[in-house]
Amino acid sequence: MIQIVSRKDGFRRGGVAHSENPKTYKDDHFTKDQLKAIEKEPMLIVTHLPDPPEKKKEPAKKDAGKKDKK
């Protein structure tokens, strides 16, 4: 994950208008060339973050939503 903060709201680099508020992108959001330009840009603060752990999907319950009729 990549977090980007702009020193000036609306500053553009890598095809994106960046914000003064932190925005997080997936690692594959930018091309390698775009990411190099973003990381070199003094107007942007780039932080590489660890990927969040994947959520495990719980198996669907067979009788979910059914009520017993007696």
PDB file of N, CA, C and O in Angstrom, chain B, residues numbered from 101:
ATOM      1  N   MET B 101       0.846  -1.172   0.000  1.00  0.00           N
ATOM      2  CA  MET B 101       0.000   0.000   0.000  1.00  0.00           C
ATOM      3  C   MET B 101       0.893   1.236   0.000  1.00  0.00           C
ATOM      4  O   MET B 101       1.984   1.238   0.571  1.00  0.00           O
ATOM      5  N   ILE B 102       0.412   2.267  -0.643  1.00  0.00           N
ATOM      6  CA  ILE B 102       1.158   3.516  -0.765  1.00  0.00           C
ATOM      7  C   ILE B 102       0.251   4.649  -0.278  1.00  0.00           C
ATOM      8  O   ILE B 102      -0.883   4.787  -0.737  1.00  0.00           O
ATOM      9  N   GLN B 103       0.754   5.443   0.640  1.00  0.00           N
ATOM     10  CA  GLN B 103      -0.004   6.591   1.133  1.00  0.00           C
ATOM     11  C   GLN B 103       0.686   7.855   0.645  1.00  0.00           C
ATOM     12  O   GLN B 103       1.899   8.013   0.783  1.00  0.00           O
ATOM     13  N   ILE B 104      -0.113   8.758   0.070  1.00  0.00           N
ATOM     14  CA  ILE B 104       0.436   9.997  -0.493  1.00  0.00           C
ATOM     15  C   ILE B 104      -0.281  11.196   0.111  1.00  0.00           C
ATOM     16  O   ILE B 104      -1.507  11.230   0.214  1.00  0.00           O
ATOM     17  N   VAL B 105       0.526  12.183   0.508  1.00  0.00           N
ATOM     18  CA  VAL B 105       0.014  13.465   0.998  1.00  0.00           C
ATOM     19  C   VAL B 105       0.700  14.553   0.189  1.00  0.00           C
ATOM     20  O   VAL B 105       1.913  14.508  -0.018  1.00  0.00           O
ATOM     21  N   SER B 106      -0.069  15.525  -0.265  1.00  0.00           N
ATOM     22  CA  SER B 106       0.489  16.640  -1.032  1.00  0.00           C
ATOM     23  C   SER B 106       0.737  17.836  -0.119  1.00  0.00           C
ATOM     24  O   SER B 106      -0.048  18.114   0.787  1.00  0.00           O
ATOM     25  N   ARG B 107       1.823  18.528  -0.366  1.00  0.00           N
ATOM     26  CA  ARG B 107       2.100  19.747   0.393  1.00  0.00           C
ATOM     27  C   ARG B 107       1.190  20.896  -0.065  1.00  0.00           C
ATOM     28  O   ARG B 107       1.011  21.886   0.644  1.00  0.00           O
ATOM     29  N   LYS B 108       0.615  20.738  -1.282  1.00  0.00           N
ATOM     30  CA  LYS B 108      -0.332  21.724  -1.814  1.00  0.00           C
ATOM     31  C   LYS B 108      -1.513  20.960  -2.380  1.00  0.00           C
ATOM     32  O   LYS B 108      -1.346  20.122  -3.266  1.00  0.00           O
ATOM     33  N   ASP B 109      -2.704  21.243  -1.875  1.00  0.00           N
ATOM     34  CA  ASP B 109      -3.907  20.544  -2.310  1.00  0.00           C
ATOM     35  C   ASP B 109      -4.110  20.674  -3.817  1.00  0.00           C
ATOM     36  O   ASP B 109      -4.054  21.774  -4.366  1.00  0.00           O
ATOM     37  N   GLY B 110      -4.346  19.548  -4.477  1.00  0.00           N
ATOM     38  CA  GLY B 110      -4.605  19.560  -5.910  1.00  0.00           C
ATOM     39  C   GLY B 110      -3.359  19.400  -6.769  1.00  0.00           C
ATOM     40  O   GLY B 110      -3.463  19.368  -7.995  1.00  0.00           O
ATOM     41  N   PHE B 111      -2.178  19.299  -6.151  1.00  0.00           N
ATOM     42  CA  PHE B 111      -0.936  19.122  -6.915  1.00  0.00           C
ATOM     43  C   PHE B 111      -1.011  17.813  -7.689  1.00  0.00           C
ATOM     44  O   PHE B 111      -1.364  16.773  -7.133  1.00  0.00           O
ATOM     45  N   ARG B 112      -0.673  17.872  -8.988  1.00  0.00           N
ATOM     46  CA  ARG B 112      -0.811  16.703  -9.850  1.00  0.00           C
ATOM     47  C   ARG B 112       0.533  16.047 -10.142  1.00  0.00           C
ATOM     48  O   ARG B 112       1.534  16.707 -10.422  1.00  0.00           O
ATOM     49  N   ARG B 113       0.508  14.721 -10.065  1.00  0.00           N
ATOM     50  CA  ARG B 113       1.658  13.911 -10.467  1.00  0.00           C
ATOM     51  C   ARG B 113       1.137  12.486 -10.634  1.00  0.00           C
ATOM     52  O   ARG B 113       0.306  12.032  -9.847  1.00  0.00           O
ATOM     53  N   GLY B 114       1.617  11.784 -11.651  1.00  0.00           N
ATOM     54  CA  GLY B 114       1.191  10.405 -11.884  1.00  0.00           C
ATOM     55  C   GLY B 114      -0.251  10.287 -12.342  1.00  0.00           C
ATOM     56  O   GLY B 114      -0.891   9.255 -12.140  1.00  0.00           O
ATOM     57  N   GLY B 115      -0.762  11.352 -12.962  1.00  0.00           N
ATOM     58  CA  GLY B 115      -2.139  11.320 -13.465  1.00  0.00           C
ATOM     59  C   GLY B 115      -3.197  11.516 -12.392  1.00  0.00           C
ATOM     60  O   GLY B 115      -4.378  11.260 -12.629  1.00  0.00           O
ATOM     61  N   VAL B 116      -2.777  11.976 -11.198  1.00  0.00           N
ATOM     62  CA  VAL B 116      -3.708  12.139 -10.087  1.00  0.00           C
ATOM     63  C   VAL B 116      -3.516  13.509  -9.447  1.00  0.00           C
ATOM     64  O   VAL B 116      -2.386  13.968  -9.277  1.00  0.00           O
ATOM     65  N   ALA B 117      -4.631  14.165  -9.092  1.00  0.00           N
ATOM     66  CA  ALA B 117      -4.569  15.387  -8.290  1.00  0.00           C
ATOM     67  C   ALA B 117      -4.522  14.946  -6.832  1.00  0.00           C
ATOM     68  O   ALA B 117      -5.490  14.381  -6.324  1.00  0.00           O
ATOM     69  N   HIS B 118      -3.417  15.196  -6.166  1.00  0.00           N
ATOM     70  CA  HIS B 118      -3.224  14.738  -4.792  1.00  0.00           C
ATOM     71  C   HIS B 118      -3.760  15.766  -3.806  1.00  0.00           C
ATOM     72  O   HIS B 118      -3.873  16.953  -4.110  1.00  0.00           O
ATOM     73  N   SER B 119      -4.081  15.278  -2.633  1.00  0.00           N
ATOM     74  CA  SER B 119      -4.719  16.092  -1.611  1.00  0.00           C
ATOM     75  C   SER B 119      -3.775  16.334  -0.434  1.00  0.00           C
ATOM     76  O   SER B 119      -2.782  15.628  -0.255  1.00  0.00           O
ATOM     77  N   GLU B 120      -4.109  17.346   0.359  1.00  0.00           N
ATOM     78  CA  GLU B 120      -3.385  17.579   1.607  1.00  0.00           C
ATOM     79  C   GLU B 120      -3.782  16.544   2.656  1.00  0.00           C
ATOM     80  O   GLU B 120      -3.121  16.411   3.686  1.00  0.00           O
ATOM     81  N   ASN B 121      -4.853  15.818   2.394  1.00  0.00           N
ATOM     82  CA  ASN B 121      -5.285  14.727   3.269  1.00  0.00           C
ATOM     83  C   ASN B 121      -4.691  13.422   2.747  1.00  0.00           C
ATOM     84  O   ASN B 121      -4.683  13.201   1.536  1.00  0.00           O
ATOM     85  N   PRO B 122      -4.199  12.561   3.615  1.00  0.00           N
ATOM     86  CA  PRO B 122      -3.593  11.314   3.162  1.00  0.00           C
ATOM     87  C   PRO B 122      -4.567  10.454   2.358  1.00  0.00           C
ATOM     88  O   PRO B 122      -5.737  10.316   2.716  1.00  0.00           O
ATOM     89  N   LYS B 123      -4.062   9.883   1.269  1.00  0.00           N
ATOM     90  CA  LYS B 123      -4.853   8.966   0.447  1.00  0.00           C
ATOM     91  C   LYS B 123      -4.017   7.719   0.237  1.00  0.00           C
ATOM     92  O   LYS B 123      -2.824   7.810  -0.055  1.00  0.00           O
ATOM     93  N   THR B 124      -4.632   6.558   0.383  1.00  0.00           N
ATOM     94  CA  THR B 124      -3.931   5.290   0.268  1.00  0.00           C
ATOM     95  C   THR B 124      -4.315   4.610  -1.046  1.00  0.00           C
ATOM     96  O   THR B 124      -5.484   4.577  -1.430  1.00  0.00           O
ATOM     97  N   TYR B 125      -3.309   4.073  -1.718  1.00  0.00           N
ATOM     98  CA  TYR B 125      -3.489   3.387  -2.997  1.00  0.00           C
ATOM     99  C   TYR B 125      -2.913   1.977  -2.898  1.00  0.00           C
ATOM    100  O   TYR B 125      -1.993   1.728  -2.119  1.00  0.00           O
ATOM    101  N   LYS B 126      -3.455   1.065  -3.686  1.00  0.00           N
ATOM    102  CA  LYS B 126      -2.892  -0.276  -3.785  1.00  0.00           C
ATOM    103  C   LYS B 126      -1.552  -0.189  -4.503  1.00  0.00           C
ATOM    104  O   LYS B 126      -1.308   0.738  -5.275  1.00  0.00           O
ATOM    105  N   ASP B 127      -0.689  -1.162  -4.242  1.00  0.00           N
ATOM    106  CA  ASP B 127       0.657  -1.160  -4.823  1.00  0.00           C
ATOM    107  C   ASP B 127       0.653  -1.084  -6.345  1.00  0.00           C
ATOM    108  O   ASP B 127       1.570  -0.511  -6.934  1.00  0.00           O
ATOM    109  N   ASP B 128      -0.348  -1.646  -6.982  1.00  0.00           N
ATOM    110  CA  ASP B 128      -0.362  -1.673  -8.452  1.00  0.00           C
ATOM    111  C   ASP B 128      -1.154  -0.520  -9.080  1.00  0.00           C
ATOM    112  O   ASP B 128      -1.423  -0.543 -10.281  1.00  0.00           O
ATOM    113  N   HIS B 129      -1.526   0.479  -8.288  1.00  0.00           N
ATOM    114  CA  HIS B 129      -2.313   1.606  -8.819  1.00  0.00           C
ATOM    115  C   HIS B 129      -1.519   2.438  -9.835  1.00  0.00           C
ATOM    116  O   HIS B 129      -2.070   2.877 -10.845  1.00  0.00           O
ATOM    117  N   PHE B 130      -0.235   2.652  -9.566  1.00  0.00           N
ATOM    118  CA  PHE B 130       0.614   3.459 -10.435  1.00  0.00           C
ATOM    119  C   PHE B 130       1.590   2.557 -11.193  1.00  0.00           C
ATOM    120  O   PHE B 130       1.972   1.493 -10.706  1.00  0.00           O
ATOM    121  N   THR B 131       1.988   2.995 -12.390  1.00  0.00           N
ATOM    122  CA  THR B 131       3.032   2.276 -13.109  1.00  0.00           C
ATOM    123  C   THR B 131       4.358   2.518 -12.387  1.00  0.00           C
ATOM    124  O   THR B 131       4.450   3.397 -11.530  1.00  0.00           O
ATOM    125  N   LYS B 132       5.376   1.741 -12.733  1.00  0.00           N
ATOM    126  CA  LYS B 132       6.691   1.924 -12.111  1.00  0.00           C
ATOM    127  C   LYS B 132       7.238   3.324 -12.374  1.00  0.00           C
ATOM    128  O   LYS B 132       7.809   3.947 -11.479  1.00  0.00           O
ATOM    129  N   ASP B 133       7.064   3.821 -13.607  1.00  0.00           N
ATOM    130  CA  ASP B 133       7.544   5.168 -13.944  1.00  0.00           C
ATOM    131  C   ASP B 133       6.785   6.250 -13.174  1.00  0.00           C
ATOM    132  O   ASP B 133       7.386   7.215 -12.702  1.00  0.00           O
ATOM    133  N   GLN B 134       5.472   6.092 -13.048  1.00  0.00           N
ATOM    134  CA  GLN B 134       4.689   7.068 -12.288  1.00  0.00           C
ATOM    135  C   GLN B 134       5.126   7.080 -10.824  1.00  0.00           C
ATOM    136  O   GLN B 134       5.271   8.141 -10.216  1.00  0.00           O
ATOM    137  N   LEU B 135       5.330   5.898 -10.274  1.00  0.00           N
ATOM    138  CA  LEU B 135       5.720   5.810  -8.876  1.00  0.00           C
ATOM    139  C   LEU B 135       7.097   6.430  -8.638  1.00  0.00           C
ATOM    140  O   LEU B 135       7.317   7.077  -7.614  1.00  0.00           O
ATOM    141  N   LYS B 136       8.011   6.238  -9.567  1.00  0.00           N
ATOM    142  CA  LYS B 136       9.338   6.870  -9.442  1.00  0.00           C
ATOM    143  C   LYS B 136       9.200   8.389  -9.422  1.00  0.00           C
ATOM    144  O   LYS B 136       9.821   9.062  -8.600  1.00  0.00           O
ATOM    145  N   ALA B 137       8.387   8.925 -10.327  1.00  0.00           N
ATOM    146  CA  ALA B 137       8.190  10.378 -10.390  1.00  0.00           C
ATOM    147  C   ALA B 137       7.525  10.894  -9.113  1.00  0.00           C
ATOM    148  O   ALA B 137       7.882  11.960  -8.611  1.00  0.00           O
ATOM    149  N   ILE B 138       6.562  10.138  -8.592  1.00  0.00           N
ATOM    150  CA  ILE B 138       5.870  10.536  -7.369  1.00  0.00           C
ATOM    151  C   ILE B 138       6.833  10.533  -6.182  1.00  0.00           C
ATOM    152  O   ILE B 138       6.824  11.456  -5.367  1.00  0.00           O
ATOM    153  N   GLU B 139       7.659   9.495  -6.088  1.00  0.00           N
ATOM    154  CA  GLU B 139       8.597   9.388  -4.966  1.00  0.00           C
ATOM    155  C   GLU B 139       9.680  10.464  -5.017  1.00  0.00           C
ATOM    156  O   GLU B 139      10.166  10.895  -3.971  1.00  0.00           O
ATOM    157  N   LYS B 140      10.066  10.904  -6.214  1.00  0.00           N
ATOM    158  CA  LYS B 140      11.096  11.949  -6.356  1.00  0.00           C
ATOM    159  C   LYS B 140      10.544  13.350  -6.125  1.00  0.00           C
ATOM    160  O   LYS B 140      11.305  14.282  -5.864  1.00  0.00           O
ATOM    161  N   GLU B 141       9.235  13.503  -6.220  1.00  0.00           N
ATOM    162  CA  GLU B 141       8.600  14.815  -6.166  1.00  0.00           C
ATOM    163  C   GLU B 141       8.627  15.392  -4.750  1.00  0.00           C
ATOM    164  O   GLU B 141       8.041  14.808  -3.838  1.00  0.00           O
ATOM    165  N   PRO B 142       9.307  16.543  -4.550  1.00  0.00           N
ATOM    166  CA  PRO B 142       9.369  17.141  -3.211  1.00  0.00           C
ATOM    167  C   PRO B 142       8.032  17.686  -2.704  1.00  0.00           C
ATOM    168  O   PRO B 142       7.878  17.936  -1.508  1.00  0.00           O
ATOM    169  N   MET B 143       7.072  17.870  -3.602  1.00  0.00           N
ATOM    170  CA  MET B 143       5.753  18.368  -3.178  1.00  0.00           C
ATOM    171  C   MET B 143       4.884  17.260  -2.582  1.00  0.00           C
ATOM    172  O   MET B 143       3.821  17.532  -2.024  1.00  0.00           O
ATOM    173  N   LEU B 144       5.340  16.008  -2.702  1.00  0.00           N
ATOM    174  CA  LEU B 144       4.549  14.884  -2.211  1.00  0.00           C
ATOM    175  C   LEU B 144       5.298  14.134  -1.113  1.00  0.00           C
ATOM    176  O   LEU B 144       6.518  13.974  -1.165  1.00  0.00           O
ATOM    177  N   ILE B 145       4.551  13.686  -0.135  1.00  0.00           N
ATOM    178  CA  ILE B 145       5.093  12.848   0.934  1.00  0.00           C
ATOM    179  C   ILE B 145       4.547  11.447   0.701  1.00  0.00           C
ATOM    180  O   ILE B 145       3.339  11.223   0.771  1.00  0.00           O
ATOM    181  N   VAL B 146       5.443  10.506   0.423  1.00  0.00           N
ATOM    182  CA  VAL B 146       5.052   9.131   0.094  1.00  0.00           C
ATOM    183  C   VAL B 146       5.482   8.214   1.231  1.00  0.00           C
ATOM    184  O   VAL B 146       6.626   8.252   1.685  1.00  0.00           O
ATOM    185  N   THR B 147       4.545   7.393   1.679  1.00  0.00           N
ATOM    186  CA  THR B 147       4.823   6.412   2.719  1.00  0.00           C
ATOM    187  C   THR B 147       4.376   5.047   2.212  1.00  0.00           C
ATOM    188  O   THR B 147       3.252   4.893   1.735  1.00  0.00           O
ATOM    189  N   HIS B 148       5.256   4.064   2.317  1.00  0.00           N
ATOM    190  CA  HIS B 148       4.894   2.693   1.957  1.00  0.00           C
ATOM    191  C   HIS B 148       4.379   2.006   3.216  1.00  0.00           C
ATOM    192  O   HIS B 148       5.057   1.967   4.243  1.00  0.00           O
ATOM    193  N   LEU B 149       3.176   1.469   3.116  1.00  0.00           N
ATOM    194  CA  LEU B 149       2.517   0.832   4.261  1.00  0.00           C
ATOM    195  C   LEU B 149       2.408  -0.674   4.028  1.00  0.00           C
ATOM    196  O   LEU B 149       2.352  -1.118   2.881  1.00  0.00           O
ATOM    197  N   PRO B 150       2.379  -1.461   5.100  1.00  0.00           N
ATOM    198  CA  PRO B 150       2.161  -2.898   4.911  1.00  0.00           C
ATOM    199  C   PRO B 150       0.731  -3.146   4.419  1.00  0.00           C
ATOM    200  O   PRO B 150      -0.189  -2.402   4.758  1.00  0.00           O
ATOM    201  N   ASP B 151       0.561  -4.188   3.628  1.00  0.00           N
ATOM    202  CA  ASP B 151      -0.773  -4.531   3.155  1.00  0.00           C
ATOM    203  C   ASP B 151      -1.612  -5.007   4.338  1.00  0.00           C
ATOM    204  O   ASP B 151      -1.105  -5.706   5.216  1.00  0.00           O
ATOM    205  N   PRO B 152      -2.889  -4.635   4.368  1.00  0.00           N
ATOM    206  CA  PRO B 152      -3.742  -5.101   5.467  1.00  0.00           C
ATOM    207  C   PRO B 152      -3.955  -6.610   5.336  1.00  0.00           C
ATOM    208  O   PRO B 152      -3.953  -7.135   4.223  1.00  0.00           O
ATOM    209  N   PRO B 153      -4.140  -7.314   6.456  1.00  0.00           N
ATOM    210  CA  PRO B 153      -4.381  -8.750   6.361  1.00  0.00           C
ATOM    211  C   PRO B 153      -5.711  -9.008   5.659  1.00  0.00           C
ATOM    212  O   PRO B 153      -6.674  -8.257   5.811  1.00  0.00           O
ATOM    213  N   GLU B 154      -5.735 -10.085   4.890  1.00  0.00           N
ATOM    214  CA  GLU B 154      -6.972 -10.427   4.177  1.00  0.00           C
ATOM    215  C   GLU B 154      -7.992 -10.970   5.164  1.00  0.00           C
ATOM    216  O   GLU B 154      -7.658 -11.713   6.087  1.00  0.00           O
ATOM    217  N   LYS B 155      -9.236 -10.584   4.948  1.00  0.00           N
ATOM    218  CA  LYS B 155     -10.306 -11.067   5.808  1.00  0.00           C
ATOM    219  C   LYS B 155     -10.702 -12.467   5.357  1.00  0.00           C
ATOM    220  O   LYS B 155     -10.844 -12.732   4.163  1.00  0.00           O
ATOM    221  N   LYS B 156     -10.875 -13.348   6.319  1.00  0.00           N
ATOM    222  CA  LYS B 156     -11.314 -14.705   6.004  1.00  0.00           C
ATOM    223  C   LYS B 156     -12.819 -14.692   5.818  1.00  0.00           C
ATOM    224  O   LYS B 156     -13.553 -14.095   6.605  1.00  0.00           O
ATOM    225  N   LYS B 157     -13.268 -15.362   4.761  1.00  0.00           N
ATOM    226  CA  LYS B 157     -14.703 -15.465   4.524  1.00  0.00           C
ATOM    227  C   LYS B 157     -15.246 -16.624   5.333  1.00  0.00           C
ATOM    228  O   LYS B 157     -14.702 -17.728   5.313  1.00  0.00           O
ATOM    229  N   GLU B 158     -16.322 -16.357   6.041  1.00  0.00           N
ATOM    230  CA  GLU B 158     -16.956 -17.417   6.807  1.00  0.00           C
ATOM    231  C   GLU B 158     -17.879 -18.205   5.888  1.00  0.00           C
ATOM    232  O   GLU B 158     -18.566 -17.618   5.052  1.00  0.00           O
ATOM    233  N   PRO B 159     -17.901 -19.529   6.032  1.00  0.00           N
ATOM    234  CA  PRO B 159     -18.799 -20.312   5.184  1.00  0.00           C
ATOM    235  C   PRO B 159     -20.251 -19.953   5.476  1.00  0.00           C
ATOM    236  O   PRO B 159     -20.626 -19.692   6.619  1.00  0.00           O
ATOM    237  N   ALA B 160     -21.044 -19.945   4.436  1.00  0.00           N
ATOM    238  CA  ALA B 160     -22.463 -19.609   4.585  1.00  0.00           C
ATOM    239  C   ALA B 160     -23.156 -20.706   5.379  1.00  0.00           C
ATOM    240  O   ALA B 160     -22.887 -21.891   5.179  1.00  0.00           O
ATOM    241  N   LYS B 161     -24.033 -20.315   6.264  1.00  0.00           N
ATOM    242  CA  LYS B 161     -24.791 -21.297   7.044  1.00  0.00           C
ATOM    243  C   LYS B 161     -25.916 -21.833   6.186  1.00  0.00           C
ATOM    244  O   LYS B 161     -26.561 -21.088   5.448  1.00  0.00           O
ATOM    245  N   LYS B 162     -26.148 -23.142   6.289  1.00  0.00           N
ATOM    246  CA  LYS B 162     -27.146 -23.803   5.454  1.00  0.00           C
ATOM    247  C   LYS B 162     -28.546 -23.247   5.672  1.00  0.00           C
ATOM    248  O   LYS B 162     -29.272 -22.983   4.714  1.00  0.00           O
ATOM    249  N   ASP B 163     -28.917 -23.074   6.918  1.00  0.00           N
ATOM    250  CA  ASP B 163     -30.286 -22.669   7.233  1.00  0.00           C
ATOM    251  C   ASP B 163     -30.394 -21.199   7.603  1.00  0.00           C
ATOM    252  O   ASP B 163     -31.335 -20.806   8.292  1.00  0.00           O
ATOM    253  N   ALA B 164     -29.458 -20.390   7.164  1.00  0.00           N
ATOM    254  CA  ALA B 164     -29.472 -18.976   7.516  1.00  0.00           C
ATOM    255  C   ALA B 164     -30.722 -18.308   6.981  1.00  0.00           C
ATOM    256  O   ALA B 164     -31.063 -18.452   5.807  1.00  0.00           O
ATOM    257  N   GLY B 165     -31.399 -17.579   7.846  1.00  0.00           N
ATOM    258  CA  GLY B 165     -32.570 -16.820   7.429  1.00  0.00           C
ATOM    259  C   GLY B 165     -33.866 -17.622   7.463  1.00  0.00           C
ATOM    260  O   GLY B 165     -34.935 -17.043   7.269  1.00  0.00           O
ATOM    261  N   LYS B 166     -33.816 -18.935   7.703  1.00  0.00           N
ATOM    262  CA  LYS B 166     -35.035 -19.750   7.759  1.00  0.00           C
ATOM    263  C   LYS B 166     -35.481 -19.878   9.201  1.00  0.00           C
ATOM    264  O   LYS B 166     -34.658 -20.027  10.105  1.00  0.00           O
ATOM    265  N   LYS B 167     -36.773 -19.822   9.412  1.00  0.00           N
ATOM    266  CA  LYS B 167     -37.336 -19.992  10.744  1.00  0.00           C
ATOM    267  C   LYS B 167     -37.989 -21.369  10.821  1.00  0.00           C
ATOM    268  O   LYS B 167     -38.563 -21.858   9.848  1.00  0.00           O
ATOM    269  N   ASP B 168     -37.890 -21.978  11.990  1.00  0.00           N
ATOM    270  CA  ASP B 168     -38.528 -23.265  12.188  1.00  0.00           C
ATOM    271  C   ASP B 168     -40.038 -23.092  12.224  1.00  0.00           C
ATOM    272  O   ASP B 168     -40.548 -22.203  12.905  1.00  0.00           O
ATOM    273  N   LYS B 169     -40.754 -23.940  11.491  1.00  0.00           N
ATOM    274  CA  LYS B 169     -42.214 -23.901  11.520  1.00  0.00           C
ATOM    275  C   LYS B 169     -42.679 -25.117  12.287  1.00  0.00           C
ATOM    276  O   LYS B 169     -42.365 -26.246  11.910  1.00  0.00           O
ATOM    277  N   LYS B 170     -43.430 -24.903  13.365  1.00  0.00           N
ATOM    278  CA  LYS B 170     -43.918 -26.019  14.195  1.00  0.00           C
ATOM    279  C   LYS B 170     -45.390 -26.050  14.240  1.00  0.00           C
ATOM    280  O   LYS B 170     -45.970 -26.920  14.890  1.00  0.00           O
TER     281      LYS B 170
END
